[in-house]
Amino acid sequence: MWFSFWRSRERFSLDEFRFLTDQLMKVQVVNEVNKDFVIEALRSIAELITYGDQHDVAYFEFFMEKQVMGEFVRILRISRTVIVSLQLLQTMSIVIQNLKNEHSIYYMFSNEHINHLITYSFDFRNEELLSYYISFLRAISGKLNKNTISLLVKTDNEEVVSFPLYVEAIRFAFHEESMIRTAVRALTLNVYHVGDEAVNKFVASDPHANYFSNLVKFFREQCISLDKLVNASKCMGPDTSGSILSSVDEIEDNLYYFSDVISAGIPDIGRLITDLMLKVLIFPSVLPSLRMAVVKDSDTGIGTATSLYLLCCILRIVKIKDLANIVAAVLLCDIETFVPVSEAKLNGFMVNHDMSHENQDSENSGFRSDSDGQSLRVLIPNISSSLNSHPEDDSSEPDHGRTYSALREALLSYITTGDDVQVSGSLSMLATLLQTKELEESMLDALGILPQRKQQKKLLLEALVGEGSAEEQLFSSENMVKDGIGSEMDCYFQKLKVLDALVSLFCRSNISAETLWDGGWLLRQLLPYSKADFRSHHLELLKDTFHNCTSCILDEIKGSWPDLLIMVLCDEWRKCKRTIEASSPRKDPKSMLLPAHKSLSEEVASGESSFAAGERLFEIVKVFVLLHQLHIFSEGKLLPDQPPIHPTVDVMETSRAKRAGIDSLGPKQSAELSLVDAVPCRIAFERGKERHFHFLAITIGTSGWLILADELPVRPSFGVIRVVAPLGGCNPRIDEKHMRWLHLRIRPSSFPCIDGAKHTAHPKVKSKALVDGRWTLAFRDEDSCKAAFSMIVEELKLLSSEVERRIKPMLVIERTIDT
C-alpha cells in the first residue's frame, strides 16, 4: 500500500493532499514496517496545509471535510513507536505556527482534538519527545487571543473549570532543562497577556495559584545557591566568576519574568507575587542578614553581599509600588515589626495590599506568629523614635557586635566600618532606592536620601501655599505616607547621618578607589552644588584626608612611575567627573558578588615589583582626584573638564638632553647623539656575550630615559642609540663588593590600564604580569661608576621636580578649605 506513496504527482496540489489523506486513513496500526510512510505523510500534510492557508482555501476546506485532525489523533492512538509521536507533534507545531487565516486557526481550536493531544499520556522519559511536546504547547499559546482562548477552556456558570494547555504546561515549569523552563514561561505570559477575566481568575485561584508559590520558592533556592557560590569564591578566587555570573543571569531572568507577569495587569497575581516575595524570601532570608552580628542559617540564610544584591535587583526589575515601599519601610524599623494579617494598609491608607502605620503602644507591636498564610500588614510602632537620635550620639568606633534595630543604621554602619564588599553593597542599595520611581518621596526623606533638588521643590510648594500646614495640604493624597514618619527635624538628622557616613567613607584608607567613587556619585545626587549641608567637621575631615593623600602623591613623584603620574591624573580626572555627574551609578550591583581582582601587589613584594607600584599609583591618584573634586563640589562650583596643572616648559639649554642633541620627542633607536656626557661601560644581555656601550641618563620635561649607545668609529664623541629604557623606577645601586658595578631595575615603558569596570565585564580576563628587567653595568673604574650613579640621581631629581611643579596647583587645596 505505502509503496504507491512514491508515484509521481504534483507535490503542492489538492490531488496530492487527497491521496495522502486517503492512504493515512487506511492505516490500521503503526509499526516498524509502515512507520516511514506515516512519518513522511504527516510531514507532507503539514506542508500542504501551510501552503493552502496562504494560497488556496480549498486545501483547508478539504482538511475540515475529511476531519484530518481526527485522523491525527487516531494515528497517535494506534502508533507503537515514539518516532511517530515525535513527527505528529512537530507536524502540529508547524501547522499551528504557520496558520495566518483566522478562520483556519478558529477551526483548529474549535474541537476537542487539540485538548486531546495536550492531555495525551506521552512517555516523557524520552527527552526529545518532551521537547517537541513543549514546542507544541508554546505554538498553541502563540495563537491565543480573547476569541481563541475560549475554545481551549471548559466553563461552568461562566467560570473556567478546566484549561488543559495551562495546567499541563506548568507541570514542567521547574524542569531541570532551562530551555523547557523558558518555553513554559513564554507560554504562561501569552496566557496572562490575553486579558480574559475568567481565565485570569482561574490561574489566580487555588490550586493553580500554587504555581506562583512554587515559583518564588524555586527562586529562593536559586538565591541560596548563588550565595553558596559567592561564599566558595572567597576561597577559590576568580575561577568561580563564570559560575557566579551564570547564576546571576538565571536570577535576573526570573525577576524579569516576575516583572512581565505583573505587567499583564492581573491584580490578584500582582498582590500574590508581592506577598510571596516578602513572606518567602525577603523577610525570612534577605533582610535579617543585613543586621550586624546576625547568625546566618547555613541552609536557608543568605549572606550580606548576596542579600544586598538581591534587594537591588528586586527593586530595579520588579517594579511594584507596594513592594518598594514595604522594603523601604522595613529599613526604618526592626524587621520583627512586620506581621501577617488578613488586610494590608500603607501608613494609614488602603491600597488592597500595602503597609500600615499605626500609633499604638509598644506592647502591641512587634512580631506575632501567624500561619494563616494571608496578606501582610506592617505595624510600625514608632519610627520617629528611631529617627530622633542625633548624629553626634553615634559612636564612630567600629561595633561589629552590635545589632541594629533599624536596618538603615546597619547600612550606614557598613559604609563607615564594613569591608569593601559591604560598603559597595550598601552604596548600591541606597543608590537603587534613590532611583526607584515607585518609592514615595516621603520614604526617601525618612531614609535621609531625598535629593536636594526634590527637597527644594517641596519647599517651593510650601512657600506658594503660604501656610504652616503646607506639606499636609500638598501631600495629603492617599498615595503619600501619612503621620509624617518623623518631623522635618527628624528627616534633617537622617540626611545628616547619611552625609556623616559618606564623609567618613571618604576618609577611609582600606576601601578601594572604585568604591569611593560610588560614594562620590551618591553624595552628588543628594547635594548637587551645595556647601550649606557640609558642616565644619566634615570639611575638617576632608582636609585631613586630602593632606594625607597629598603626601602619598608626593611620595609617588619620587617612586617608580613619576613619568606616568600626570597622564594618569588627567585621565582619572575625566573619568571621575563622568562618574559622579552621571545620571546613574556606573557599577552594576552584581559586581559586589564577584571575587575581588587579586592585585599583583599581593603576589609580588612591593619593593621588587614596579607593577605593584603602578597599581598603588592608580589607586592613590583615583582617591586624590575624588577628594579634589569633592572640595570643588563642596564649594558649590562646577567641575572643570581638566585638572588645574601648569603647562610644560621648554627644555633648558644646559640639560644633558640638549647637549646630547635629543629633541623634545625623546630618544629613538638608531638615532645619533652626542656622547659628551656619556660614560663608557660594559653589559652582557646574554651569558658570555659582553658588549661595550656608552651610558647616558636624560630628562625632558616629565619623561626620562636610560640610554645605551654605540660609539661611531668615524665620528669620535658621537654615537648611535641602541637601547632605551625608562629612567623612572630604575633604583640605582652600586654593588657593595664590586664598586665598579652599577645595578639598575628596568621597569616596562608603559603600564596597562587598571580599571575595575573591565575586570567586572570580563572577569575571566587576567592582567598579564609585567616583569621587571635587571641591568648590571660594569665601568672601567669606581669614579666612572659613581659618575654614572650621580647622573641618574640628578636626572631623577629633575624629573620629580618638574612633575611636582606641574601639579602644584592641585596641592594647595588645603588653603582654600581653611579659608
Steps between C-alpha positions, in 0.01 A plus 500: 500500500756758610715437193238679294592809705801549277313520167544822307260787583527875529629561849292806596162400364161414638527156337816434699326611820202275423724202424705537819187528713342193339814295555530616860140403571572144382771453764368279780817467706832683496801277547859463384382393153289803404632769733710664227194548280296645789780738595545624144124535457469712815788720390355550152152576633648773723662660196178479297284655775748786537511550123122493468451747787698757304392419141174306473217465753399171337782324680374588844140430396611149407688480833174578681284277277714193561551586868873451465552614859303196611725284285806646673356405838416149371853452366638598838283241674596212271868590485746271671814700431626820661625642173143530367398692811797731443400563141136560590592761761737667256231495229248665731753761611586589140136521396393717795801732477452564128124545489415864419130474419290569809229264377753218475635562849149518640417161346819340634406601854123451470490127574645287775774352282756759615417444866518126442853536364590727793378250760621185322724281718832533322806326635696804613792290610607561142657848522461567129130422519459741792678771304264454202199496733597830666557655157151382401347665808693820442384512137139482620556779752637721224156504332303588814272800511169577666318303230718192470575452869133432569521196269764334717328535837195340659265722696222456754275797578744726312791383718793312350523154652753343264788637295721206390752713309594701809472218754713255299763765421568610859569137592838557334560850634791382716651243268876460525541604136508880475364505144184324617459741792538794262240362260250442781545855624447638151179296480370630833571858399303446180209382715523789749524767232179387327310688770205261535350563844367146544837349412679748726276398787572133423880536504491716817283257697592184687650258418645671193629793704743253656702548184600847619578372849722229353652756267609726786627201697698388197638851473598493868694177444683664212589791730635261763704319235642832384598586855685170533693578182588845633625350826702237312661769285667645809714187511515405132553849357426630147451149360144506636404822319348313206275291726393809696412693184300206365307479827446877496362481144247236607392706801455815292308301237265387778450858615429619148243222474336622820498849351341375176234313694415812700491713183214278376283698739338221702452664845464175695822361358687825566394496864576130527853543367560792737382295798707199401817699433471657844397194701709234324819689416543858619381483861637159605824487300610834355428782744617320819848457353541878475514532877843500658598194704220294351560124491421364155318169467724284285207347313253784446692816592659729246819701553515878519651559156253271327209653692596852401536393138160330506326804648658723236387270219151450638443875531657571161320229302175412681334839495224457761418815696381310807810281505737796468335696781486199731873434451573867566277499808668195647833681476357755742408253770566157641407213274298338781251785456366336185226244566248324275133600530190471286510856364783734407527878547780733407549753777133571540362459149357197329638380167382139505848388597742732672638603836345657805633748748307483822554701812485241770665398822828317479354193661259469208776516242773264402497156340201272538494147369230443241475206265174583329693582183309819436616843395760706680440788730777729612481626856741787554471587870710814510736562212560857604658380823764321298561818304536737792851401602745774416787409266755598760360236734626223276841363584750512218673192632437177308239289676454178308345332802207739506158405365317795345125520551469721192652332197583842359744545786667173399539624143667819623719297735618286207601822324700626796650177637430217253734344248512594132223260400269620776565864414439436131179310578365770731575774248329298226199452726469871576552587133230253397255644751583846373419398142190293574217701348240290680630622837320784676703817552397493864679169535814641340481796736464275803796294384704819465563457126247737345700701241537867577331604175185315611520654846524845344196423286309405815604822675397702198157345504471576872594862435238526227234371738618747763376305799670305773304190408614519140649157488185337637288684245725423207573139585175386655399261221477136583813435300719677753617357831300658782588571860827644367737219603674761706512875497696728269779503757503121513542480122777759518684289756464191281649685205777621725571140603531398138729793434708411808532143375608608152759748631627229735525267198715748307739507795552122501827368360399131480229545236566477127492817293228357275271463801585850623397633160161333548472692827586818312217435255252452786614818674463694177143373458409608852672839503554640149724808513438584862722603789221569747459140611871444566577572863836621627608158624420354153735748336761440768490124443525544124788742548696253714434218256609711206817596689586132547421424137717790385792355694446172319497679163829668584644161587385364165678787324821348632383145436508261208260677261549880524489533122155341498346702783372805308353292220322278754382802697343665192340175387357416843375857544282463192381155607416613852311803373294281266434255782370738764305712249335200333125453530543146633774307680772363277534169680255214453380360837618151403860619513484474879458124468804435283832406660719803546763539231815379666759770463844388399618712789367220718702246307827687468674697771454871439872566526568260214217575257441818303160358407397509867621859516295582190185355651558704813551813288166453324318449830659805662430721197135388489452591867695827460286603202176412682594702808599795282170488313306463825664820621393687186157346535472602867575859398199498268716533188486322165761232439744595221558252219875496566695504827676826592863427406778721364601470132831355382811716459775496240804277552786689664805562283725364776314169531671173408229432243577829324875438507444152360300644211172325588183691412180533704356177357759298690764248395437252220691186412760539224501878541834679543591692814795673659691298762631807680339394831497123437705255708657190336384169645453130431189286530407141414141446379583134440728272695855524367424779252623827648455821301652847528271803516491861609248560777291818530203611716283790379178680593263697276210655687319227692667213314839343550706227335805282543699471175763255379678618184770363269782743424536587129850405374501779240369766741666496841279630786188408304301181512190313390222415748462124536297453821250732673338432839290710743684705759219486755520218751853395400614499866876541437727313739880455502602146581651483849761240403576621147508879513526525120160330453177695485171311543184640337141379498339542160122527521266477197468818297119498525239381746171320418190696597372380835124535484271314739215522251699295249561230756126495567405480136764239420570312821675217321756734345806528715750783478826384355774544755770747404843376594777735610837469332846531653809675367843466652737752344875451542716816483875537451550636854315601816494869408324426171247287687435778752469754217233288332321456834505876567372570147201273557419653840524850359271424207250331732489814712443713191220268392332506843534877528335557163208269584453674836516842334228412252254355756571767762160674445331179612702480820381830649140397557547511880532875500166533324336266750651693792366820353 
